[in-house]
Amino acid sequence: MHSYSDADYYRSIYKGGFKGTGEELNRLLYLASRKIDELTFNRIVSLDFDSLTNFRKQLIRQACCLQADFYAENGTDSRNTIQSYSVLDISVSYNNSTSPNSAARLNGVSESAYMLINQTGLMSRGV
């Protein structure tokens, strides 16, 4: 399974807090990499990750870790992302149509990961 980040990077450089097994983490990183490929229209695959600039590679690795964390917290099925939840005085809602990245949330993408991938320029349809 090919991922843009691995468990070593996640734990030592990104300093992620996922407490599951290495196998579970690698699965989340793999799924995060596939989501990044979807967001970039598979341009990373066609350009070859190793041929990208170090700046782009770093952004992609960070986004992969952020997306893996998003999956760990919210599940890997985009239909399972929270849209509204209330218990007594506590209310959570992720469906905020005024947010510039609400489309990312609706598609099961971490807003932070989305913003990093957007900085690579690989999400633009004109590339």
C-alpha positions in Angstrom: 0.0 0.0 0.0 1.4 3.3 -1.1 0.9 6.4 1.1 2.3 9.9 1.0 3.2 9.6 4.6 4.1 6.7 6.9 3.8 5.9 10.6 7.4 7.0 11.2 6.8 10.4 9.7 3.4 10.7 11.5 4.9 10.0 14.9 8.3 11.6 14.7 7.9 14.7 12.5 4.1 15.4 12.4 3.9 14.4 16.1 0.4 12.9 15.7 -1.5 11.5 18.5 -3.2 8.5 17.0 -3.1 5.8 19.7 -4.1 2.8 17.5 -1.8 0.1 16.1 0.8 0.8 13.4 -1.4 -1.3 11.0 -4.4 0.9 11.8 -2.4 4.1 11.3 -1.0 2.8 8.0 -4.5 2.1 6.8 -5.7 5.6 7.7 -2.6 7.1 6.0 -3.4 5.0 2.9 -7.0 6.2 2.8 -5.9 9.8 3.4 -3.5 9.4 0.4 -6.3 8.2 -1.8 -8.5 11.2 -0.7 -5.6 13.5 -1.6 -5.4 11.8 -5.0 -9.1 12.5 -5.4 -8.7 16.1 -4.5 -5.8 16.6 -6.9 -7.4 14.7 -9.8 -4.6 12.1 -9.5 -2.0 14.7 -10.6 0.4 13.6 -7.9 0.3 10.1 -9.3 0.8 11.3 -12.9 3.6 13.7 -12.0 5.3 11.2 -9.7 5.5 12.3 -6.0 9.3 12.0 -6.0 9.6 14.6 -8.8 7.6 17.2 -6.9 9.4 20.1 -5.2 10.3 19.6 -1.5 7.7 22.3 -0.6 4.9 20.4 -2.3 6.0 17.1 -0.8 6.0 18.5 2.7 2.5 20.0 2.2 1.2 16.7 0.9 2.8 14.7 3.8 1.3 17.1 6.3 -2.1 17.0 4.7 -2.0 13.2 4.6 -1.4 13.2 8.4 -4.1 15.7 9.0 -6.6 13.7 6.9 -5.6 10.5 8.8 -6.4 12.3 12.0 -9.7 13.5 10.6 -10.6 9.9 9.7 -9.5 8.7 13.1 -11.9 11.2 14.8 -14.8 11.1 12.3 -14.6 7.8 10.5 -13.6 7.1 7.0 -17.0 7.2 5.4 -17.8 10.8 4.5 -21.5 10.2 5.2 -20.5 9.8 8.9 -19.1 13.3 9.3 -21.0 15.2 12.0 -23.5 17.7 10.8 -25.4 18.3 14.0 -25.3 16.8 17.5 -26.7 18.0 20.8 -26.5 16.7 24.4 -27.9 18.9 27.1 -26.1 22.2 26.8 -23.4 21.0 24.4 -24.0 21.3 20.6 -21.7 20.4 17.7 -22.4 21.2 14.1 -20.0 20.8 11.2 -22.4 21.8 8.4 -21.7 25.6 8.3 -22.6 26.9 4.8 -20.9 30.2 5.5 -17.5 28.5 6.0 -15.3 28.8 2.8 -14.4 25.1 3.2 -17.8 23.7 4.0 -17.6 21.8 0.7 -14.5 20.1 2.0 -16.3 19.0 5.2 -19.3 17.6 3.2 -16.8 15.5 1.2 -15.2 14.1 4.3 -12.0 16.2 4.1 -10.2 17.9 6.9 -10.3 21.6 6.4 -6.7 21.9 7.4 -5.7 19.2 4.9 -7.8 20.8 2.2 -6.0 24.2 2.8 -2.6 22.6 2.6 -3.3 20.6 -0.6 -4.8 23.8 -2.1 -1.4 25.5 -1.6 0.3 23.0 -3.8 -1.7 24.2 -6.8 -2.6 20.7 -7.7 -6.3 21.1 -7.0 -6.8 23.7 -9.7 -8.7 22.4 -12.7 -6.5 24.5 -15.0 -3.3 22.7 -14.1 
